[in-house]
């Protein structure tokens, strides 16, 4: 991947992590260039923590790691998709996915 094409906003780029096997969206996080390079180098998802202001590897404390299968940029090179093999839960609340707070829908709206 040519990182020179990536468009960072204040040094960060949004990253969606998706389970490569289940296709479930797991989480949204941010990465800086160092986090992306570390992800490629180690094969494990790394992100930039905006709240702690530091680089972190997903699962470094919990053991719920994300093994990188593929990294894909969107058409504008301003967002990334990490296709991962998730070990354990992705969400810090103990849920598999961070996306569990339903706001709308869930029923067939065509009928």
Secondary structure, 3 states (H helix, E strand, C coil): CCHHHCCCECCEEEEEEEECCCCCEEEEEEECHHHHHHHHHHCECEEEECCCCEEEECCCCCCCCEEEEEEEECCCCCEEEEEEEECCCCCCCCCCCCCCCCCCCCCCCCC
